[in-house]
């Protein structure tokens, strides 16, 4: 709670657009008694305004959210300290689900996504954020997004007998790995892999492919039994909500989540559907510590998940009607 108050005051004094936003809603620090009182910034502000709390000469990296042609993209400004902090926390959170040992990583994407080290889309930044968790990082797709079958086979032959990581955005894993292998009439033994996925469910839902269908196909085609999906976004990179073995997305000690009612933005009860507000202690270079997303979801419980992890766990229901399509993998899927 104290951290959120300090971050609000920091950004208030270092980001002019954020200060104007707080003035508009008549914000006063004395009114903040609980996390529910922390002011939330609509996520669209990052598309419309330069929301940064650092001088230009301190910008280390600029993150770009995904967006289809004609849509504005969020710009997230990171200084070196914030970038390093977000990366460390991301690895720590994932380590809680897959262990802290560095493992070979098969990336279901092209290495073209990470060539510009200063300006990243969310997709490229997510891949780069995982680089430090990888003993070796091998890209399975070429620049035309075609599966490099020889690279896949070499990876399996070299690393397949021990634990390894597979990472990809959900729709891309479905189309370029699972479906491509089916098209050419073969399978691949990735049974020792932990499949980390992120985003892209909207495209699969539109194709009537459920989470269950996705996992069953992965098991049939690649022998995959370990799945770790996660929810996150460019505006709070590093702070993710990872899926446990019971299919629940967990908040961490670095984050919290509040569900807001559609009518008046008051906090919802457990099991009640509404807008997702995300809180994070990580963003220092931009005012992304408390944002109201355009996603809707439900808090399913708190401190009582069968996996034993404490804190809130949530279910994501998707984009609010009429909200822009902006997920990394969904954006890619809209072009193919």
Helices and strands as residue ranges (DSSP letters): H 2-14, H 16-24, G 29-31, G 35-37, E 41-42, H 45-48, G 56-58, E 61-64, E 75-78, H 80-98, E 103-107, G 111-114, E 119-121, H 122-129, G 131-133, E 134-139, H 149-159, E 164-169, H 170-173, I 174-179, H 180-183, E 193-198, H 201-206, H 211-222, E 226-231, G 234-236, E 241-243, E 249-250, E 255-260, E 274-280, E 290-302, E 312-319, H 328-334
